[in-house]
Amino acid sequence: MADGEEQESAIPYILFKISDTGVGIDPERMGKLFQPFTQADASTTRKYGGTGLGLAITRNLSRIMGGDTFVKSKVGKSYSFTIILPA
């Protein structure tokens, strides 16, 4: 599965999809999302706090279980995270 696109699989899987209608994530910041201790936007960190570990842990755990975590975004409109795990 590339870039979080849904496709048919011979292996049964569980798919979690979390969407938001917020401001979206620009391509420059997308590369930072899954890096530990890195925030995509420093202004968000100042306002809401956080260490930048949540998405890194989520992706690592999903990969350990044989799946993965993906993100898609439309700048200024929305973003969605997809977690896929083998059933």
PyMOL Python script that loads the backbone (N, CA, C, O; Angstrom):
from pymol import cmd

cmd.read_pdbstr("""\
ATOM      1  N   MET A   1       0.849  -1.172   0.000  1.00  0.00           N
ATOM      2  CA  MET A   1       0.000   0.000   0.000  1.00  0.00           C
ATOM      3  C   MET A   1       0.889   1.226   0.000  1.00  0.00           C
ATOM      4  O   MET A   1       1.686   1.399   0.922  1.00  0.00           O
ATOM      5  N   ALA A   2       0.781   2.066  -0.984  1.00  0.00           N
ATOM      6  CA  ALA A   2       1.631   3.240  -1.106  1.00  0.00           C
ATOM      7  C   ALA A   2       0.863   4.499  -0.732  1.00  0.00           C
ATOM      8  O   ALA A   2      -0.282   4.684  -1.144  1.00  0.00           O
ATOM      9  N   ASP A   3       1.498   5.359   0.047  1.00  0.00           N
ATOM     10  CA  ASP A   3       0.931   6.646   0.416  1.00  0.00           C
ATOM     11  C   ASP A   3      -0.453   6.548   1.043  1.00  0.00           C
ATOM     12  O   ASP A   3      -1.249   7.479   0.929  1.00  0.00           O
ATOM     13  N   GLY A   4      -0.749   5.434   1.703  1.00  0.00           N
ATOM     14  CA  GLY A   4      -2.000   5.298   2.409  1.00  0.00           C
ATOM     15  C   GLY A   4      -3.210   5.063   1.527  1.00  0.00           C
ATOM     16  O   GLY A   4      -4.341   5.155   2.003  1.00  0.00           O
ATOM     17  N   GLU A   5      -3.002   4.766   0.267  1.00  0.00           N
ATOM     18  CA  GLU A   5      -4.128   4.516  -0.621  1.00  0.00           C
ATOM     19  C   GLU A   5      -4.696   3.139  -0.354  1.00  0.00           C
ATOM     20  O   GLU A   5      -3.966   2.156  -0.226  1.00  0.00           O
ATOM     21  N   GLU A   6      -6.013   3.090  -0.272  1.00  0.00           N
ATOM     22  CA  GLU A   6      -6.678   1.830   0.011  1.00  0.00           C
ATOM     23  C   GLU A   6      -6.693   0.963  -1.243  1.00  0.00           C
ATOM     24  O   GLU A   6      -6.960   1.453  -2.341  1.00  0.00           O
ATOM     25  N   GLN A   7      -6.408  -0.322  -1.076  1.00  0.00           N
ATOM     26  CA  GLN A   7      -6.439  -1.257  -2.186  1.00  0.00           C
ATOM     27  C   GLN A   7      -6.806  -2.636  -1.656  1.00  0.00           C
ATOM     28  O   GLN A   7      -6.750  -2.884  -0.451  1.00  0.00           O
ATOM     29  N   GLU A   8      -7.173  -3.510  -2.546  1.00  0.00           N
ATOM     30  CA  GLU A   8      -7.549  -4.871  -2.162  1.00  0.00           C
ATOM     31  C   GLU A   8      -6.332  -5.635  -1.655  1.00  0.00           C
ATOM     32  O   GLU A   8      -5.220  -5.432  -2.144  1.00  0.00           O
ATOM     33  N   SER A   9      -6.537  -6.509  -0.679  1.00  0.00           N
ATOM     34  CA  SER A   9      -5.460  -7.305  -0.115  1.00  0.00           C
ATOM     35  C   SER A   9      -5.967  -8.717   0.145  1.00  0.00           C
ATOM     36  O   SER A   9      -7.122  -8.913   0.524  1.00  0.00           O
ATOM     37  N   ALA A  10      -5.095  -9.696  -0.063  1.00  0.00           N
ATOM     38  CA  ALA A  10      -5.452 -11.090   0.221  1.00  0.00           C
ATOM     39  C   ALA A  10      -5.425 -11.343   1.728  1.00  0.00           C
ATOM     40  O   ALA A  10      -6.017 -12.313   2.202  1.00  0.00           O
ATOM     41  N   ILE A  11      -4.749 -10.485   2.477  1.00  0.00           N
ATOM     42  CA  ILE A  11      -4.633 -10.622   3.922  1.00  0.00           C
ATOM     43  C   ILE A  11      -5.717  -9.765   4.583  1.00  0.00           C
ATOM     44  O   ILE A  11      -5.822  -8.575   4.287  1.00  0.00           O
ATOM     45  N   PRO A  12      -6.527 -10.352   5.477  1.00  0.00           N
ATOM     46  CA  PRO A  12      -7.525  -9.538   6.177  1.00  0.00           C
ATOM     47  C   PRO A  12      -6.825  -8.463   7.021  1.00  0.00           C
ATOM     48  O   PRO A  12      -5.796  -8.723   7.645  1.00  0.00           O
ATOM     49  N   TYR A  13      -7.390  -7.271   7.030  1.00  0.00           N
ATOM     50  CA  TYR A  13      -6.774  -6.192   7.795  1.00  0.00           C
ATOM     51  C   TYR A  13      -7.841  -5.340   8.475  1.00  0.00           C
ATOM     52  O   TYR A  13      -9.024  -5.381   8.137  1.00  0.00           O
ATOM     53  N   ILE A  14      -7.371  -4.576   9.439  1.00  0.00           N
ATOM     54  CA  ILE A  14      -8.197  -3.616  10.157  1.00  0.00           C
ATOM     55  C   ILE A  14      -7.692  -2.239   9.767  1.00  0.00           C
ATOM     56  O   ILE A  14      -6.486  -1.990   9.770  1.00  0.00           O
ATOM     57  N   LEU A  15      -8.600  -1.356   9.436  1.00  0.00           N
ATOM     58  CA  LEU A  15      -8.231  -0.018   8.990  1.00  0.00           C
ATOM     59  C   LEU A  15      -8.873   1.011   9.920  1.00  0.00           C
ATOM     60  O   LEU A  15     -10.088   1.007  10.121  1.00  0.00           O
ATOM     61  N   PHE A  16      -8.048   1.885  10.479  1.00  0.00           N
ATOM     62  CA  PHE A  16      -8.527   3.006  11.286  1.00  0.00           C
ATOM     63  C   PHE A  16      -8.247   4.273  10.492  1.00  0.00           C
ATOM     64  O   PHE A  16      -7.132   4.465  10.007  1.00  0.00           O
ATOM     65  N   LYS A  17      -9.236   5.131  10.355  1.00  0.00           N
ATOM     66  CA  LYS A  17      -9.029   6.379   9.630  1.00  0.00           C
ATOM     67  C   LYS A  17      -9.547   7.527  10.491  1.00  0.00           C
ATOM     68  O   LYS A  17     -10.705   7.536  10.908  1.00  0.00           O
ATOM     69  N   ILE A  18      -8.674   8.487  10.748  1.00  0.00           N
ATOM     70  CA  ILE A  18      -9.000   9.638  11.564  1.00  0.00           C
ATOM     71  C   ILE A  18      -8.870  10.862  10.681  1.00  0.00           C
ATOM     72  O   ILE A  18      -7.809  11.111  10.108  1.00  0.00           O
ATOM     73  N   SER A  19      -9.946  11.629  10.568  1.00  0.00           N
ATOM     74  CA  SER A  19      -9.944  12.805   9.700  1.00  0.00           C
ATOM     75  C   SER A  19     -10.244  14.062  10.498  1.00  0.00           C
ATOM     76  O   SER A  19     -10.880  14.019  11.552  1.00  0.00           O
ATOM     77  N   ASP A  20      -9.770  15.182   9.968  1.00  0.00           N
ATOM     78  CA  ASP A  20      -9.976  16.472  10.599  1.00  0.00           C
ATOM     79  C   ASP A  20     -10.251  17.489   9.496  1.00  0.00           C
ATOM     80  O   ASP A  20      -9.698  17.392   8.401  1.00  0.00           O
ATOM     81  N   THR A  21     -11.091  18.444   9.787  1.00  0.00           N
ATOM     82  CA  THR A  21     -11.372  19.491   8.806  1.00  0.00           C
ATOM     83  C   THR A  21     -10.614  20.762   9.155  1.00  0.00           C
ATOM     84  O   THR A  21     -11.083  21.865   8.874  1.00  0.00           O
ATOM     85  N   GLY A  22      -9.444  20.612   9.767  1.00  0.00           N
ATOM     86  CA  GLY A  22      -8.630  21.747  10.188  1.00  0.00           C
ATOM     87  C   GLY A  22      -7.890  22.392   9.029  1.00  0.00           C
ATOM     88  O   GLY A  22      -8.371  22.383   7.896  1.00  0.00           O
ATOM     89  N   VAL A  23      -6.735  22.944   9.307  1.00  0.00           N
ATOM     90  CA  VAL A  23      -5.987  23.744   8.334  1.00  0.00           C
ATOM     91  C   VAL A  23      -5.163  22.910   7.360  1.00  0.00           C
ATOM     92  O   VAL A  23      -4.628  23.448   6.390  1.00  0.00           O
ATOM     93  N   GLY A  24      -5.054  21.615   7.600  1.00  0.00           N
ATOM     94  CA  GLY A  24      -4.231  20.779   6.725  1.00  0.00           C
ATOM     95  C   GLY A  24      -2.751  20.920   7.054  1.00  0.00           C
ATOM     96  O   GLY A  24      -2.365  21.678   7.944  1.00  0.00           O
ATOM     97  N   ILE A  25      -1.940  20.184   6.329  1.00  0.00           N
ATOM     98  CA  ILE A  25      -0.495  20.157   6.581  1.00  0.00           C
ATOM     99  C   ILE A  25       0.197  20.359   5.248  1.00  0.00           C
ATOM    100  O   ILE A  25      -0.050  19.615   4.299  1.00  0.00           O
ATOM    101  N   ASP A  26       1.066  21.368   5.168  1.00  0.00           N
ATOM    102  CA  ASP A  26       1.729  21.614   3.893  1.00  0.00           C
ATOM    103  C   ASP A  26       2.824  20.575   3.635  1.00  0.00           C
ATOM    104  O   ASP A  26       3.341  19.979   4.580  1.00  0.00           O
ATOM    105  N   PRO A  27       3.183  20.350   2.362  1.00  0.00           N
ATOM    106  CA  PRO A  27       4.147  19.296   2.011  1.00  0.00           C
ATOM    107  C   PRO A  27       5.487  19.415   2.737  1.00  0.00           C
ATOM    108  O   PRO A  27       6.105  18.399   3.056  1.00  0.00           O
ATOM    109  N   GLU A  28       5.940  20.633   3.001  1.00  0.00           N
ATOM    110  CA  GLU A  28       7.219  20.831   3.698  1.00  0.00           C
ATOM    111  C   GLU A  28       7.189  20.228   5.103  1.00  0.00           C
ATOM    112  O   GLU A  28       8.186  19.672   5.564  1.00  0.00           O
ATOM    113  N   ARG A  29       6.065  20.337   5.770  1.00  0.00           N
ATOM    114  CA  ARG A  29       5.937  19.832   7.141  1.00  0.00           C
ATOM    115  C   ARG A  29       5.566  18.351   7.196  1.00  0.00           C
ATOM    116  O   ARG A  29       5.776  17.696   8.216  1.00  0.00           O
ATOM    117  N   MET A  30       5.021  17.827   6.111  1.00  0.00           N
ATOM    118  CA  MET A  30       4.614  16.412   6.083  1.00  0.00           C
ATOM    119  C   MET A  30       5.796  15.490   6.381  1.00  0.00           C
ATOM    120  O   MET A  30       5.632  14.477   7.060  1.00  0.00           O
ATOM    121  N   GLY A  31       6.977  15.828   5.882  1.00  0.00           N
ATOM    122  CA  GLY A  31       8.149  14.994   6.092  1.00  0.00           C
ATOM    123  C   GLY A  31       8.595  14.912   7.539  1.00  0.00           C
ATOM    124  O   GLY A  31       9.326  13.995   7.914  1.00  0.00           O
ATOM    125  N   LYS A  32       8.162  15.859   8.352  1.00  0.00           N
ATOM    126  CA  LYS A  32       8.559  15.899   9.761  1.00  0.00           C
ATOM    127  C   LYS A  32       7.583  15.173  10.685  1.00  0.00           C
ATOM    128  O   LYS A  32       7.914  14.905  11.840  1.00  0.00           O
ATOM    129  N   LEU A  33       6.409  14.859  10.203  1.00  0.00           N
ATOM    130  CA  LEU A  33       5.343  14.364  11.071  1.00  0.00           C
ATOM    131  C   LEU A  33       5.697  13.124  11.883  1.00  0.00           C
ATOM    132  O   LEU A  33       5.310  13.021  13.047  1.00  0.00           O
ATOM    133  N   PHE A  34       6.418  12.194  11.297  1.00  0.00           N
ATOM    134  CA  PHE A  34       6.672  10.916  11.963  1.00  0.00           C
ATOM    135  C   PHE A  34       8.062  10.854  12.589  1.00  0.00           C
ATOM    136  O   PHE A  34       8.501   9.779  12.997  1.00  0.00           O
ATOM    137  N   GLN A  35       8.766  11.991  12.675  1.00  0.00           N
ATOM    138  CA  GLN A  35      10.084  12.021  13.308  1.00  0.00           C
ATOM    139  C   GLN A  35       9.910  12.285  14.811  1.00  0.00           C
ATOM    140  O   GLN A  35       9.193  13.205  15.205  1.00  0.00           O
ATOM    141  N   PRO A  36      10.575  11.467  15.649  1.00  0.00           N
ATOM    142  CA  PRO A  36      10.440  11.671  17.103  1.00  0.00           C
ATOM    143  C   PRO A  36      10.950  13.041  17.536  1.00  0.00           C
ATOM    144  O   PRO A  36      11.941  13.543  17.006  1.00  0.00           O
ATOM    145  N   PHE A  37      10.266  13.634  18.500  1.00  0.00           N
ATOM    146  CA  PHE A  37      10.631  14.910  19.117  1.00  0.00           C
ATOM    147  C   PHE A  37      10.631  16.062  18.120  1.00  0.00           C
ATOM    148  O   PHE A  37      11.307  17.066  18.346  1.00  0.00           O
ATOM    149  N   THR A  38       9.898  15.941  17.038  1.00  0.00           N
ATOM    150  CA  THR A  38       9.803  17.009  16.052  1.00  0.00           C
ATOM    151  C   THR A  38       8.342  17.401  15.909  1.00  0.00           C
ATOM    152  O   THR A  38       7.471  16.544  15.763  1.00  0.00           O
ATOM    153  N   GLN A  39       8.084  18.684  15.951  1.00  0.00           N
ATOM    154  CA  GLN A  39       6.736  19.195  15.751  1.00  0.00           C
ATOM    155  C   GLN A  39       6.642  19.745  14.329  1.00  0.00           C
ATOM    156  O   GLN A  39       7.572  20.389  13.844  1.00  0.00           O
ATOM    157  N   ALA A  40       5.529  19.492  13.674  1.00  0.00           N
ATOM    158  CA  ALA A  40       5.334  20.007  12.319  1.00  0.00           C
ATOM    159  C   ALA A  40       5.255  21.522  12.325  1.00  0.00           C
ATOM    160  O   ALA A  40       5.689  22.174  11.375  1.00  0.00           O
ATOM    161  N   ASP A  41       4.705  22.081  13.384  1.00  0.00           N
ATOM    162  CA  ASP A  41       4.522  23.525  13.445  1.00  0.00           C
ATOM    163  C   ASP A  41       4.810  23.998  14.870  1.00  0.00           C
ATOM    164  O   ASP A  41       4.081  23.652  15.799  1.00  0.00           O
ATOM    165  N   ALA A  42       5.857  24.776  15.041  1.00  0.00           N
ATOM    166  CA  ALA A  42       6.263  25.236  16.367  1.00  0.00           C
ATOM    167  C   ALA A  42       5.187  26.086  17.027  1.00  0.00           C
ATOM    168  O   ALA A  42       5.055  26.052  18.250  1.00  0.00           O
ATOM    169  N   SER A  43       4.411  26.847  16.257  1.00  0.00           N
ATOM    170  CA  SER A  43       3.373  27.685  16.856  1.00  0.00           C
ATOM    171  C   SER A  43       2.288  26.830  17.498  1.00  0.00           C
ATOM    172  O   SER A  43       1.726  27.221  18.520  1.00  0.00           O
ATOM    173  N   THR A  44       1.984  25.674  16.921  1.00  0.00           N
ATOM    174  CA  THR A  44       1.007  24.759  17.507  1.00  0.00           C
ATOM    175  C   THR A  44       1.531  24.210  18.824  1.00  0.00           C
ATOM    176  O   THR A  44       0.780  24.079  19.792  1.00  0.00           O
ATOM    177  N   THR A  45       2.820  23.890  18.860  1.00  0.00           N
ATOM    178  CA  THR A  45       3.429  23.372  20.079  1.00  0.00           C
ATOM    179  C   THR A  45       3.326  24.393  21.201  1.00  0.00           C
ATOM    180  O   THR A  45       2.987  24.040  22.330  1.00  0.00           O
ATOM    181  N   ARG A  46       3.614  25.649  20.901  1.00  0.00           N
ATOM    182  CA  ARG A  46       3.528  26.682  21.930  1.00  0.00           C
ATOM    183  C   ARG A  46       2.100  26.808  22.472  1.00  0.00           C
ATOM    184  O   ARG A  46       1.907  27.040  23.666  1.00  0.00           O
ATOM    185  N   LYS A  47       1.120  26.658  21.614  1.00  0.00           N
ATOM    186  CA  LYS A  47      -0.269  26.833  22.025  1.00  0.00           C
ATOM    187  C   LYS A  47      -0.819  25.619  22.764  1.00  0.00           C
ATOM    188  O   LYS A  47      -1.532  25.769  23.756  1.00  0.00           O
ATOM    189  N   TYR A  48      -0.487  24.392  22.280  1.00  0.00           N
ATOM    190  CA  TYR A  48      -1.095  23.182  22.831  1.00  0.00           C
ATOM    191  C   TYR A  48      -0.137  22.273  23.584  1.00  0.00           C
ATOM    192  O   TYR A  48      -0.599  21.353  24.259  1.00  0.00           O
ATOM    193  N   GLY A  49       1.166  22.479  23.504  1.00  0.00           N
ATOM    194  CA  GLY A  49       2.126  21.622  24.177  1.00  0.00           C
ATOM    195  C   GLY A  49       2.368  20.342  23.403  1.00  0.00           C
ATOM    196  O   GLY A  49       1.883  20.190  22.282  1.00  0.00           O
ATOM    197  N   GLY A  50       3.119  19.419  23.994  1.00  0.00           N
ATOM    198  CA  GLY A  50       3.399  18.137  23.345  1.00  0.00           C
ATOM    199  C   GLY A  50       4.872  17.991  23.040  1.00  0.00           C
ATOM    200  O   GLY A  50       5.608  18.974  22.955  1.00  0.00           O
ATOM    201  N   THR A  51       5.299  16.727  22.873  1.00  0.00           N
ATOM    202  CA  THR A  51       6.717  16.448  22.661  1.00  0.00           C
ATOM    203  C   THR A  51       7.025  16.000  21.241  1.00  0.00           C
ATOM    204  O   THR A  51       8.194  15.921  20.863  1.00  0.00           O
ATOM    205  N   GLY A  52       6.011  15.708  20.453  1.00  0.00           N
ATOM    206  CA  GLY A  52       6.255  15.229  19.100  1.00  0.00           C
ATOM    207  C   GLY A  52       6.527  13.740  19.041  1.00  0.00           C
ATOM    208  O   GLY A  52       7.190  13.272  18.115  1.00  0.00           O
ATOM    209  N   LEU A  53       6.030  12.983  20.011  1.00  0.00           N
ATOM    210  CA  LEU A  53       6.262  11.541  20.029  1.00  0.00           C
ATOM    211  C   LEU A  53       5.069  10.721  19.550  1.00  0.00           C
ATOM    212  O   LEU A  53       5.251   9.587  19.106  1.00  0.00           O
ATOM    213  N   GLY A  54       3.873  11.254  19.627  1.00  0.00           N
ATOM    214  CA  GLY A  54       2.664  10.491  19.351  1.00  0.00           C
ATOM    215  C   GLY A  54       2.643   9.804  17.996  1.00  0.00           C
ATOM    216  O   GLY A  54       2.393   8.601  17.922  1.00  0.00           O
ATOM    217  N   LEU A  55       2.896  10.535  16.934  1.00  0.00           N
ATOM    218  CA  LEU A  55       2.847   9.940  15.604  1.00  0.00           C
ATOM    219  C   LEU A  55       4.022   9.002  15.350  1.00  0.00           C
ATOM    220  O   LEU A  55       3.870   7.991  14.665  1.00  0.00           O
ATOM    221  N   ALA A  56       5.184   9.327  15.893  1.00  0.00           N
ATOM    222  CA  ALA A  56       6.345   8.439  15.740  1.00  0.00           C
ATOM    223  C   ALA A  56       6.072   7.099  16.422  1.00  0.00           C
ATOM    224  O   ALA A  56       6.371   6.043  15.864  1.00  0.00           O
ATOM    225  N   ILE A  57       5.507   7.141  17.622  1.00  0.00           N
ATOM    226  CA  ILE A  57       5.177   5.905  18.343  1.00  0.00           C
ATOM    227  C   ILE A  57       4.093   5.135  17.601  1.00  0.00           C
ATOM    228  O   ILE A  57       4.184   3.916  17.456  1.00  0.00           O
ATOM    229  N   THR A  58       3.070   5.839  17.133  1.00  0.00           N
ATOM    230  CA  THR A  58       1.980   5.192  16.405  1.00  0.00           C
ATOM    231  C   THR A  58       2.494   4.459  15.174  1.00  0.00           C
ATOM    232  O   THR A  58       2.133   3.305  14.942  1.00  0.00           O
ATOM    233  N   ARG A  59       3.339   5.124  14.380  1.00  0.00           N
ATOM    234  CA  ARG A  59       3.859   4.476  13.169  1.00  0.00           C
ATOM    235  C   ARG A  59       4.746   3.289  13.531  1.00  0.00           C
ATOM    236  O   ARG A  59       4.640   2.233  12.907  1.00  0.00           O
ATOM    237  N   ASN A  60       5.613   3.440  14.522  1.00  0.00           N
ATOM    238  CA  ASN A  60       6.495   2.334  14.905  1.00  0.00           C
ATOM    239  C   ASN A  60       5.703   1.134  15.412  1.00  0.00           C
ATOM    240  O   ASN A  60       5.999  -0.003  15.046  1.00  0.00           O
ATOM    241  N   LEU A  61       4.701   1.379  16.252  1.00  0.00           N
ATOM    242  CA  LEU A  61       3.887   0.265  16.755  1.00  0.00           C
ATOM    243  C   LEU A  61       3.111  -0.420  15.629  1.00  0.00           C
ATOM    244  O   LEU A  61       3.024  -1.648  15.591  1.00  0.00           O
ATOM    245  N   SER A  62       2.555   0.361  14.724  1.00  0.00           N
ATOM    246  CA  SER A  62       1.810  -0.259  13.626  1.00  0.00           C
ATOM    247  C   SER A  62       2.736  -1.082  12.737  1.00  0.00           C
ATOM    248  O   SER A  62       2.333  -2.132  12.237  1.00  0.00           O
ATOM    249  N   ARG A  63       3.968  -0.622  12.533  1.00  0.00           N
ATOM    250  CA  ARG A  63       4.930  -1.394  11.728  1.00  0.00           C
ATOM    251  C   ARG A  63       5.373  -2.656  12.452  1.00  0.00           C
ATOM    252  O   ARG A  63       5.544  -3.699  11.821  1.00  0.00           O
ATOM    253  N   ILE A  64       5.562  -2.580  13.771  1.00  0.00           N
ATOM    254  CA  ILE A  64       5.920  -3.769  14.551  1.00  0.00           C
ATOM    255  C   ILE A  64       4.843  -4.838  14.419  1.00  0.00           C
ATOM    256  O   ILE A  64       5.148  -6.031  14.387  1.00  0.00           O
ATOM    257  N   MET A  65       3.575  -4.410  14.342  1.00  0.00           N
ATOM    258  CA  MET A  65       2.458  -5.341  14.225  1.00  0.00           C
ATOM    259  C   MET A  65       2.191  -5.764  12.779  1.00  0.00           C
ATOM    260  O   MET A  65       1.213  -6.461  12.509  1.00  0.00           O
ATOM    261  N   GLY A  66       3.055  -5.348  11.849  1.00  0.00           N
ATOM    262  CA  GLY A  66       2.915  -5.758  10.453  1.00  0.00           C
ATOM    263  C   GLY A  66       2.085  -4.824   9.601  1.00  0.00           C
ATOM    264  O   GLY A  66       1.707  -5.182   8.486  1.00  0.00           O
ATOM    265  N   GLY A  67       1.794  -3.635  10.099  1.00  0.00           N
ATOM    266  CA  GLY A  67       1.002  -2.666   9.352  1.00  0.00           C
ATOM    267  C   GLY A  67       1.787  -1.397   9.098  1.00  0.00           C
ATOM    268  O   GLY A  67       3.011  -1.427   8.976  1.00  0.00           O
ATOM    269  N   ASP A  68       1.077  -0.279   9.019  1.00  0.00           N
ATOM    270  CA  ASP A  68       1.735   1.003   8.805  1.00  0.00           C
ATOM    271  C   ASP A  68       0.752   2.129   9.113  1.00  0.00           C
ATOM    272  O   ASP A  68      -0.438   1.895   9.321  1.00  0.00           O
ATOM    273  N   THR A  69       1.274   3.357   9.139  1.00  0.00           N
ATOM    274  CA  THR A  69       0.486   4.560   9.364  1.00  0.00           C
ATOM    275  C   THR A  69       0.805   5.545   8.252  1.00  0.00           C
ATOM    276  O   THR A  69       1.967   5.751   7.901  1.00  0.00           O
ATOM    277  N   PHE A  70      -0.248   6.155   7.701  1.00  0.00           N
ATOM    278  CA  PHE A  70      -0.097   7.081   6.581  1.00  0.00           C
ATOM    279  C   PHE A  70      -0.842   8.375   6.875  1.00  0.00           C
ATOM    280  O   PHE A  70      -1.735   8.413   7.722  1.00  0.00           O
ATOM    281  N   VAL A  71      -0.469   9.424   6.174  1.00  0.00           N
ATOM    282  CA  VAL A  71      -1.175  10.700   6.288  1.00  0.00           C
ATOM    283  C   VAL A  71      -1.438  11.253   4.888  1.00  0.00           C
ATOM    284  O   VAL A  71      -0.610  11.121   3.987  1.00  0.00           O
ATOM    285  N   LYS A  72      -2.596  11.867   4.728  1.00  0.00           N
ATOM    286  CA  LYS A  72      -2.945  12.610   3.517  1.00  0.00           C
ATOM    287  C   LYS A  72      -3.437  13.968   3.965  1.00  0.00           C
ATOM    288  O   LYS A  72      -4.084  14.087   5.006  1.00  0.00           O
ATOM    289  N   SER A  73      -3.134  14.999   3.181  1.00  0.00           N
ATOM    290  CA  SER A  73      -3.559  16.323   3.577  1.00  0.00           C
ATOM    291  C   SER A  73      -3.880  17.183   2.364  1.00  0.00           C
ATOM    292  O   SER A  73      -3.267  17.061   1.304  1.00  0.00           O
ATOM    293  N   LYS A  74      -4.859  18.052   2.558  1.00  0.00           N
ATOM    294  CA  LYS A  74      -5.180  19.105   1.595  1.00  0.00           C
ATOM    295  C   LYS A  74      -4.953  20.405   2.342  1.00  0.00           C
ATOM    296  O   LYS A  74      -5.704  20.744   3.256  1.00  0.00           O
ATOM    297  N   VAL A  75      -3.910  21.136   1.948  1.00  0.00           N
ATOM    298  CA  VAL A  75      -3.542  22.355   2.655  1.00  0.00           C
ATOM    299  C   VAL A  75      -4.729  23.323   2.679  1.00  0.00           C
ATOM    300  O   VAL A  75      -5.362  23.585   1.655  1.00  0.00           O
ATOM    301  N   GLY A  76      -5.009  23.840   3.862  1.00  0.00           N
ATOM    302  CA  GLY A  76      -6.098  24.780   4.037  1.00  0.00           C
ATOM    303  C   GLY A  76      -7.464  24.132   4.181  1.00  0.00           C
ATOM    304  O   GLY A  76      -8.452  24.832   4.401  1.00  0.00           O
ATOM    305  N   LYS A  77      -7.547  22.792   4.061  1.00  0.00           N
ATOM    306  CA  LYS A  77      -8.858  22.139   4.116  1.00  0.00           C
ATOM    307  C   LYS A  77      -8.943  21.017   5.138  1.00  0.00           C
ATOM    308  O   LYS A  77      -9.836  21.031   5.986  1.00  0.00           O
ATOM    309  N   SER A  78      -8.038  20.044   5.082  1.00  0.00           N
ATOM    310  CA  SER A  78      -8.210  18.882   5.952  1.00  0.00           C
ATOM    311  C   SER A  78      -6.955  18.015   5.955  1.00  0.00           C
ATOM    312  O   SER A  78      -6.007  18.243   5.204  1.00  0.00           O
ATOM    313  N   TYR A  79      -6.989  17.022   6.821  1.00  0.00           N
ATOM    314  CA  TYR A  79      -5.979  15.962   6.788  1.00  0.00           C
ATOM    315  C   TYR A  79      -6.603  14.703   7.349  1.00  0.00           C
ATOM    316  O   TYR A  79      -7.614  14.752   8.050  1.00  0.00           O
ATOM    317  N   SER A  80      -5.986  13.566   7.032  1.00  0.00           N
ATOM    318  CA  SER A  80      -6.455  12.301   7.586  1.00  0.00           C
ATOM    319  C   SER A  80      -5.273  11.379   7.815  1.00  0.00           C
ATOM    320  O   SER A  80      -4.316  11.351   7.041  1.00  0.00           O
ATOM    321  N   PHE A  81      -5.368  10.631   8.892  1.00  0.00           N
ATOM    322  CA  PHE A  81      -4.382   9.614   9.216  1.00  0.00           C
ATOM    323  C   PHE A  81      -5.040   8.264   9.058  1.00  0.00           C
ATOM    324  O   PHE A  81      -6.182   8.067   9.475  1.00  0.00           O
ATOM    325  N   THR A  82      -4.327   7.339   8.460  1.00  0.00           N
ATOM    326  CA  THR A  82      -4.833   5.982   8.280  1.00  0.00           C
ATOM    327  C   THR A  82      -3.849   5.020   8.914  1.00  0.00           C
ATOM    328  O   THR A  82      -2.648   5.076   8.647  1.00  0.00           O
ATOM    329  N   ILE A  83      -4.364   4.140   9.752  1.00  0.00           N
ATOM    330  CA  ILE A  83      -3.565   3.087  10.365  1.00  0.00           C
ATOM    331  C   ILE A  83      -4.129   1.780   9.840  1.00  0.00           C
ATOM    332  O   ILE A  83      -5.330   1.531   9.936  1.00  0.00           O
ATOM    333  N   ILE A  84      -3.259   0.946   9.284  1.00  0.00           N
ATOM    334  CA  ILE A  84      -3.696  -0.346   8.771  1.00  0.00           C
ATOM    335  C   ILE A  84      -2.916  -1.438   9.500  1.00  0.00           C
ATOM    336  O   ILE A  84      -1.690  -1.384   9.597  1.00  0.00           O
ATOM    337  N   LEU A  85      -3.645  -2.429  10.008  1.00  0.00           N
ATOM    338  CA  LEU A  85      -3.038  -3.542  10.754  1.00  0.00           C
ATOM    339  C   LEU A  85      -3.596  -4.856  10.243  1.00  0.00           C
ATOM    340  O   LEU A  85      -4.780  -4.941   9.917  1.00  0.00           O
ATOM    341  N   PRO A  86      -2.756  -5.886  10.169  1.00  0.00           N
ATOM    342  CA  PRO A  86      -3.298  -7.183   9.788  1.00  0.00           C
ATOM    343  C   PRO A  86      -4.279  -7.678  10.850  1.00  0.00           C
ATOM    344  O   PRO A  86      -4.050  -7.512  12.048  1.00  0.00           O
ATOM    345  N   ALA A  87      -5.367  -8.282  10.395  1.00  0.00           N
ATOM    346  CA  ALA A  87      -6.355  -8.802  11.349  1.00  0.00           C
ATOM    347  C   ALA A  87      -5.813 -10.064  11.929  1.00  0.00           C
ATOM    348  O   ALA A  87      -6.467 -10.690  12.762  1.00  0.00           O
TER     349      ALA A  87
END
""", "prot")
cmd.dss("prot")
cmd.show_as("cartoon", "prot")
cmd.util.cbc("prot")
cmd.orient("prot")
